[in-house]
Every structure is written in structure tokens, then in C-alpha cells.
């Protein structure tokens, strides 16, 4: 098929592109910069920002499917910035699909759209959207996901995937920051260290996008639905972090801070950054304190049932694949 991948030069997006190319699909990528790997793959690249309405709409022309992966994530920042990229950018993708009669759209969402600060243990898609968000990222993604699912129709089949804590080789966000903090002696366990979370190895997450797209068509079971995507078994967050650190040749996390203290510190730092208009991201926020101290792991039975989601790379194998990269971080 002809497939457009927005954000196809990014972490998850590039794996989706590689898997599409490997099976013979014709791929177009919409991204902001130049990426050597995309040139190696021989895909068509259109350079533009997701906030460029005309470019986004035009990129959808002639496509059989759109994988909308482009987004900005973070624990802090101006609402307008996240809204323009995550929410309005999605509106432009939807417009492009309608104008050019694209039959299916797979949207990369986030479990944070339902994260309400409480423990989620093997929760499923019946969880409602959070009614209060502590930062702009999950709020902007929740609005966008609602728009995508509401756009599902006889002419455009849509679905939203919620991969949780994507990690793996070429990660340019989560694990590099984790390793950097550990090397600087700034990494502390938040809470008791007993909380369990879901993680999603990047190749498994990418394969889920292709599997969902293959089953997606107007009127299908997948159409108009949201799905959690992660490994079926949860991990102890801090045990998993310790294992990553050990593979990077670093000591385990030694220091700890109570969850309530981290949450309060996050509130104070947020207030200070707002008052003094500091551009750097706070070292702690209320959202981050809750993410690091609460359990949040999700059932993937719905994805298994509806489009055969079946991760092929285990957490243990994923860590082994990352060892060289971790040691070079």
C-alpha cells in the first residue's frame, strides 16, 4: 500500500517506516529535518512542520493509509506549544485524509490520556479520559485522540494506539535522559519502589501499528477504537531502571525520596518556573512524581483479540539488544 508516516524520522516513526519498507509498501514521510536512514531506505521525504496545514494536507494525497506519529512529548511547557503540534497538527492530518479520501488513519496516542494520578493495575480501555491534567502533553493528546476516534466514518476508518513507555535502540528521549541523570548523580527513586508499570519495546510497538492498519477498514472491529499497546507482563519500574543502569555499567539507584515530598517539590518548581518564566524543564513536576511513584500497567487483551497483537521481542532480549548503546551513552 501507499503509506504516509508523519514523524517518520523520529524514534517510533522510523521503526514503522522500516517495517513498512521491509514488507514492500511504498512509504512517504513527513518530517522536519533530514535523516540519513530515510535516505538509505529510499523512501519519499517531504520536509515540513506538522503545524504547516497546507503541507500536511498535501502530504496525504494518494495514500492508502496514514500513520500519524508526529508529536511533541514532555512533562512541562506552554499549552499553546503542545496544542499547536499535538492537537492542531492532528486536525490537519484529519483534514488531509478527508480531502484526499484516505481510507484509514492510525493515530499514535498515549496512555497518559487516561492517567488520573491513581494506580492503574491491569486496566483496560474502559478507563475514562482523565478529567484533570497536570501538564499540557496528555491534555493535548487526549483532545487529539477524541477527534480521531470521532472522525471514524464510512469514508475514513480511524483507530488510536496507546504505546506505553516506548524504549529500545535509537531512543533519543527516555533512556538517554535516565542515563544522563544517573551519571550526574541526580537520579533518585520516588516512592517505595514497589510500583509496577507497562513498557513497550519499540519494534513491538511499531509492529502493532502495522497490524492495526491491516485490520482497519470502515465498519471493522478496529475502526473507532483505542488500544493500549505494551508488553503483556508489567515490570517493577525501579527494578527495570536498575537493570538498565547495570547494563550501562552504572550502579543501581541508591537514594530515595518519598512520593509526597517529590509531588510537593514538583508543585514548587512548577510555580517557580511559571513565575520567573524559566524556559528549562523543571527537574521534578507533579505529573512526573506521580508517574514515577504510581503503578500504571494495562491489559492488551483487546489488541490481541481485535488485530492479533503479539510482541515478539521480550524485555530481557530488548535490554540485551541495548547493551552496547547503553554503555556508549
Protein Blocks (a to p, Z undefined) as FASTA:
>chain_A
ZZddehklmmklmmmmmmmmmnopacddddfbdcfklmmnopacddddfklmklmmmmmg
opabdcdfbccddjbdcfklmmmmmmmmmmmmmmmmmmnopabdcddddfklmmgoiace
hiafkbccdfbdfbfklmmmmmmmmmmmmmgcfklccdddddehiadehiaklmmmmmmm
mmnopaccehjhlaccddddfklmmmmmmmmmmmgcghiakgopacddddfbdcdfklmm
mmmmmmnopacdfbdcdfklmmmmmmmmmmmmmmnopabdcfbdfklmmmmmmccdddfk
lmmmmnopacfbdfklmmmmmmmmmmmZZ
